[in-house]
Amino acid sequence: MRDYRSRSGSLPQMIGGFKEVDAHRSSVGGGVLRAPIRDFGFLVSFSRFLFSVLFVSMTLFVTGCEKKDWHQPEKIHWDRDMCERCKMAISERKYAVEVIDPKTRRHYKFDDIGCAILWFKEEHLDWGDEAIIWVKDGKTGEWIDARKAWYSTNKITPMGYGFTAYKTKDEAGGGEVIDFEEVKRRVIKIGR
């Protein structure tokens, strides 16, 4: 600690932000010591701490409470997420399907459009007609509405149903092209 000695008298006085303290009982000798004032130091430290806590809390609140559109498909963790029906890892990026329950907003992931359709049938779900169904485009890999997509019938798919989704009928070209309702009929007929 620094020794701030003063030549002035032994009475405590305020001098430029320092408080003079009578030091005649110290081992250093008589005289007056000048020590920094720390009366409000605790309040300054506490206000800085409080500001830091509030700043971090607000940052977490704003970033953690972003509105995520539940109508949109969630990210699929390739080779880790499992098909809801067959329990196989979803690995083929151009055949993945995601079904969203509009009542609970829960997302169900599938490795093939056939698994999704048979899952609806096997589970006897009452919300199947209202379900939001996303499927990956066979050309671009983007999510498209499964009910509006066009399907080719000549591809090899993960579960062997053979239906690949495309955004437009022209992109699905080369062979037979069918709509979602026909895909449902054929998958149920295959039934495995």
C-alpha positions in Angstrom: 0.0 0.0 0.0 1.3 3.4 -0.8 2.2 5.8 2.0 0.6 9.2 1.3 2.1 11.4 3.9 1.1 15.0 4.4 2.9 17.9 6.0 -0.4 19.3 7.2 -1.9 18.8 10.7 -3.2 15.6 12.1 -6.9 16.4 11.6 -8.6 14.3 8.9 -9.4 16.5 5.9 -10.7 15.9 2.3 -8.1 16.7 -0.3 -8.8 16.1 -4.0 -10.5 12.7 -3.8 -8.3 11.4 -0.9 -9.2 11.2 2.7 -6.5 12.1 5.2 -6.2 9.6 8.1 -4.4 10.1 11.3 -1.5 7.7 11.2 0.3 8.6 14.5 -0.3 5.0 15.8 1.3 3.3 12.8 4.7 1.7 13.0 6.0 3.9 10.2 5.8 7.0 12.4 3.5 9.9 13.0 1.9 12.0 10.4 -1.1 11.9 8.2 -1.7 9.3 5.6 -3.8 10.0 2.5 -5.9 7.0 1.3 -8.3 6.8 -1.7 -12.0 7.2 -0.8 -13.8 3.9 -1.3 -17.1 4.8 0.2 -19.0 4.4 -3.2 -16.7 1.7 -4.7 -19.1 -1.1 -3.9 -22.0 0.7 -5.6 -20.0 1.2 -8.8 -18.9 -2.5 -8.8 -22.5 -3.6 -8.2 -23.9 -1.4 -10.9 -21.4 -2.7 -13.4 -22.2 -6.3 -12.4 -26.0 -5.6 -12.6 -25.5 -4.0 -16.1 -23.5 -7.1 -17.2 -26.2 -9.5 -15.9 -29.0 -7.5 -17.6 -27.1 -7.3 -20.9 -26.4 -11.0 -21.0 -30.0 -11.8 -20.0 -31.5 -9.6 -22.6 -29.2 -11.0 -25.3 -30.2 -14.6 -24.4 -33.9 -13.6 -24.3 -33.8 -12.0 -27.7 -31.9 -14.7 -29.4 -33.6 -17.6 -27.6 -37.1 -16.3 -28.3 -36.8 -16.0 -32.0 -40.0 -17.0 -33.7 -39.4 -20.2 -35.7 -42.0 -20.9 -38.3 -43.3 -24.4 -37.3 -44.9 -24.7 -40.7 -41.4 -25.1 -42.2 -39.4 -28.4 -42.0 -36.7 -28.8 -39.4 -33.1 -29.5 -40.2 -32.4 -33.2 -40.8 -29.3 -34.6 -39.2 -28.2 -36.9 -42.0 -27.2 -40.4 -41.0 -28.4 -39.7 -37.4 -32.1 -38.9 -37.6 -34.3 -42.0 -37.9 -37.3 -42.7 -40.0 -40.4 -42.6 -37.9 -41.8 -45.8 -39.5 -38.9 -48.2 -40.4 -36.3 -46.7 -37.9 -33.5 -46.6 -40.5 -31.1 -43.7 -40.6 -32.1 -40.9 -43.0 -29.2 -40.6 -45.4 -30.5 -40.0 -48.9 -30.8 -36.2 -49.2 -33.2 -36.3 -52.2 -35.8 -38.6 -50.8 -36.3 -37.3 -47.2 -39.9 -36.5 -46.1 -41.1 -34.4 -43.1 -44.6 -34.5 -41.8 -45.9 -31.8 -39.4 -48.9 -32.3 -37.1 -50.8 -29.0 -37.2 -52.4 -29.6 -33.8 -49.2 -30.4 -31.8 -46.7 -28.8 -34.2 -44.6 -32.0 -33.9 -42.3 -32.9 -36.8 -41.9 -36.5 -38.0 -39.1 -37.5 -40.3 -39.0 -40.2 -42.9 -36.5 -41.7 -45.4 -39.0 -42.3 -48.2 -42.4 -41.0 -49.3 -43.7 -44.6 -49.1 -42.8 -44.8 -45.3 -44.7 -41.6 -44.6 -47.8 -42.7 -46.5 -47.9 -46.1 -44.8 -47.2 -44.6 -41.4 -50.4 -42.5 -41.8 -52.3 -45.7 -42.6 -50.8 -47.8 -39.9 -51.1 -45.3 -37.1 -54.8 -44.4 -37.9 -54.1 -40.7 -37.5 -57.1 -38.4 -37.6 -55.1 -35.4 -38.7 -53.7 -36.9 -41.9 -55.7 -34.7 -44.2 -54.5 -31.5 -42.4 -50.9 -32.6 -42.1 -48.2 -30.5 -43.6 -46.0 -32.8 -45.7 -42.6 -31.7 -47.1 -40.5 -33.7 -49.4 -37.1 -33.1 -50.9 -36.9 -32.2 -54.6 -35.1 -35.0 -56.5 -33.2 -32.4 -58.6 -32.4 -29.5 -56.3 -32.7 -31.1 -52.9 -34.9 -28.2 -51.7 -38.0 -28.8 -49.6 -41.3 -28.7 -51.6 -44.9 -29.3 -50.7 -45.5 -33.0 -51.2 -49.2 -32.5 -52.2 -48.2 -30.1 -55.0 -45.2 -32.1 -56.2 -45.0 -34.3 -59.2 -43.4 -37.8 -58.9 -41.4 -39.9 -61.3 -41.8 -43.7 -61.0 -38.5 -45.0 -62.4 -35.9 -44.2 -59.6 -34.4 -46.4 -56.9 -35.4 -45.0 -53.5 -34.2 -45.9 -50.0 -37.1 -48.2 -49.3 -37.8 -49.3 -52.8 -41.1 -47.5 -53.5 -39.6 -45.8 -56.5 -41.2 -42.4 -56.2 -39.0 -39.2 -56.6 -40.6 -35.8 -56.0 -40.1 -32.8 -58.3 -41.4 -29.3 -58.2 -42.7 -29.2 -61.7 -44.0 -31.9 -64.1 -41.3 -31.0 -66.7 -38.5 -31.6 -64.2 -39.9 -35.1 -63.4 -39.8 -36.0 -67.1 -38.5 -39.3 -68.5 -41.1 -42.0 -67.9 -44.4 -41.9 -66.1 -45.1 -38.8 -64.0 -47.9 -38.9 -61.4 -49.4 -36.7 -58.7 -49.5 -37.2 -54.9 -52.9 -38.9 -54.8 -51.7 -41.5 -57.3 -48.5 -42.0 -55.2 -50.7 -42.7 -52.1 -52.8 -45.2 -54.0 -49.8 -47.1 -55.3 -47.9 -47.1 -52.0 -50.9 -48.5 -50.2 -51.3 -51.1 -52.9 -47.6 -52.1 -52.5 -48.2 -52.1 -48.8 -44.9 -53.1 -47.3 
